[in-house]
């Protein structure tokens, strides 16, 4: 397990083992690919980020990951793979998110939701994410580089 501070100086615990913090996490985060490109969404307030969000009542977290990808990008998930979890010990509460890797089969038109402007496909993530105002704070802590390391180590990308 790795422990570090996030962009807002909250403590984060990150593990790439099977459900280390909760069997029923309430949030999901999906690192997605389509034809050798990263699939991001443009959140209207936060900027570019990988899709994700809350698990709805009665919904399994895997289904939430697939739904969030579709709602935020129009992407139809071909394969979904659980990678790990992270726990953010915030000032007001604790947030636990499952981390997934998804391969997107295709994109469909879908009704826009209020939070995002849809899919953004990029060849490579920039080296200077921390200082790049186009990217969300969610892309600016160690969760992303550690997740990328796992993806490359497991030869998923």
Secondary structure, DSSP 8 states (H G I E B T S, - for coil): -EEEE-TTS-EEEEE-SSSSS-SS-SEEEEEEEETTEEEEEEETTTEEE--EEE--TT--HHHHHHHHHHHHH-EEEEEEEEEEEEEEE-SS-EEEEEEEEEEEEEE------SSEEEEEEESS--TTGGG-TTB-GGGSSHHHHHHHHHHHHTT--
